[in-house]
Amino acid sequence: MSEPPQDATRPMPVVDTDKHPDAERHPDAERHTDAERHTPPTGRQPALSPDARGSGRFWSARRVPSAIVALLTLGGAGLLLYDVVAVRAGYPAMYWRRELARQLAQRPLDDIPVLAGAAFVTAVGLWLIVLAITPGLRNLLPMLRPRYDVRAALTRDAAAQVLRDRAVEVSGVREARVRMRRRRAEVRVISHFRDPAEVRSDLDTALAGAVTDLGLVRRPKLSVRLRGPGKKG
């Protein structure tokens, strides 16, 4: 079995008992591990280097809009160039160019078709400008980068799943739903056998630790709504 390169990412020291049956696990250590796993996380900072910085937004390639604009521009320019060359060679101009020139010469600027065409062209131009100056990929949440050559992001669904898992680990929580946005995380929780005040306190602590452990550049604000189970019957 080949050894990993020296500069590879160092794996976590986890022992796989299926592959290593000779490795014994002490009962006390197993209980201690389970207790740590189910303990609500505190507001500790993630293990990052002091010079950790934000990854910045990830920019979309915009392949589909770029391809559409390129094809339309190429087709229009090619058709116009062909018509100009045909006119220079002594052939009459195409019907669409003669009709367009006649309509532009006869119609006033405040005519409805002219205004509608101008509005359409303006809307398309604004749409292209917005695509050019905005990064897109709003589903990706930038994470802190421990090194200058490392960039990472977390999808909204993955971040919501982490918050949901931390919420359901709190004692007294029966059901949790999380809706993740770029700047806000909306958590809806249904509790049962415990005092709602105690559940809310443990829930706030667990979710605050989960948000910190996500390692996001911009930590989302938590909006937690807790309610008890509905009345039976």
Residue, then its C-alpha position, 0 to 999 in steps of 0.5 A: m500500500s503506497e504512502p500518502p505524500q508529505d504535503a497531503t492533508r493530515p487525517m483525523p486520528v480515528v480508528d476504524t474497528d472494522k478494519h482493525p479488529d485488534a484495536e480494543r476500545h475501553p468502555d470508559a473511553e467509549r462512554h466519554t466519547d458519547a458524552e462529548r458527542h451529545t454535549p451541546p457545543t459552546g461558543r468556541q472559535p473554530a481551530l483556524s490560524p490567526d491570519a485566517r481570512g474570508s474566501g470572498r464570494f464565488w463568481s458564476a461563469r454565466r455560461v448560458p447568458s454569455a453563449i446566448v448573447a454571443l450567438l445573437t451578436l454573431g448571427g446579427a453581425g453576420l447577417l448585416l455584414y452579408d447584406v452590406v457586402a451584397v449592396r456593395a456588389g450591386y444587389p438590392a438590400m434585404y427586405w427586412r433592412r429596407e422595411l426597418a429603415r422605412q419604419l424608423a424614418q416614418r414613425p415618431l419617437d413617441d410611438i408605442p412600438v418604438l417605446a416598447g422596443a426601446a424598453f425591451v432593449t433597455a431591460v436586456g441591457l440592464w439584465l446583462i449589466v447586473l449579470a456582469i457586476t454580481p457574483g451569483l452562486r447565492n447558494l454558496l456561503p463563503m468560509l474562512r480560509p486558513r491559508y491564502d491558497v485555500r478557498a472553501a464554501l458551504t452550500r445552504d442545504a449543508a449549513a441548514q442540515v448542520l444546524r438541524d442536527r445540532a437542534v435535534e440533539v438538544s434534550g426536549v426537542r422533538e422536531a426542527r426545521v431550518r431555513m438558511r439564507r445568506r444572512r439569516a437562519e430561521v429555525r423552527v422547533i417543536s418541543h415536548f417533555r421539558d420546560p420550554a425555558e430550559v429547552r430554549s436556553d440549551l437550544d440557543t447555546a447549541l445553535a450559537g456553537a453550531v454557527t461558530d463551528l460552520g466557519l463562515v465568513r459572515r455568520p448568519k443571524l439566528s431566528v429561533r421560534l419554539r413552540g410546544p406540541g399541539k393538543k391531542g384530540 
